[in-house]
Amino acid sequence: MPPLRTALLQNSGRPGHVAENIEVLDGAARRAADAGARLLVCPELFLTGYAIGAEVPRLAEPADGPSALAVGEIAARHGLAVLYGYPERAGEQIFNAAQLIGPDGTALANYRKTHLFGGFEQEWFTPGEQAVVQAELDGVRIGIVICYDVEFPENVRAHALAGTDLLLVPTAVMHPFQFVAESVVPVRAFENQMYVAYVNRTGQEGEFEFVGLSCLAGPDGAVRSRAGRGKELVVGEVDPALLSASRAANPYLHDRRPGLYGSLV
């Protein structure tokens, strides 16, 4: 299979203004498609902004709401898949969610953040209960987690055991936690033998200072693409041939002894 060219959109948009953020996404999708990308990954809560406080209930939408339809039109128009973060309303509950839309504009997967970080998220969101959500794109098995989730080794290992090739991580990592982008993410990719696309917000937003540093890390622990601290669109390749060779050479998953780890759960 040819490499899956993947674009990472490091941009915070305009918090509280969904229509403007969809316009930003549309422009990024055009540039990503022009660069040959088949997948565009946006940050956590990209459609609404992260530091929106009491606006969460007003801006939350169902998974098949108007914003999903708008993103579907963008994906189909530019011929690439799009992963975007948004607050999902499901009945009386609101989830910190991320949805993957395919190149034909149809929904492929919707994930709800399982580990909520800090008082803001715990006040406004309900934690998701499904650890592994996957979809297929051009022969690559894609998994989804959100931000804090990737900092739990169990979450990423569950994806490795389920056969995830590329883990998408829309995030909102802030100062002083830049070491997650710099160190934790490449290690997660290596120890689980997968690609990890970690896509962050940037700049000051309310009380939060987002640090950027979005990256695409490979199964060898090497960072294939890395953004700086500002707004940026970076592109990298997810190479199935490298993934296969790396998995054959690295014995982590084969050498596991699950019978010793029962006390962890």
Secondary structure, DSSP 8 states (H G I E B T S, - for coil): ---EEEEEEE----TT-HHHHHHHHHHHHHHHHHTT-SEEE--TTTTT-S--GGGHHHH-B-TTSHHHHHHHHHHHHHTSEEEEEEEEEETTEEEEEEEEE-TTS-EEEEEE-SS--HHHHHHH------S--EEEETTEEEEE--GGGGGSHHHHHHHHHTT-SEEEEE---BTT-HHIIIIIHHHHHHHHTSEEEEE--EEEETTEEEE---EEE-TTS-EEEE--SSSEEEEEEE-HHHHHHHHHH--TTTT--GGG-GGG-
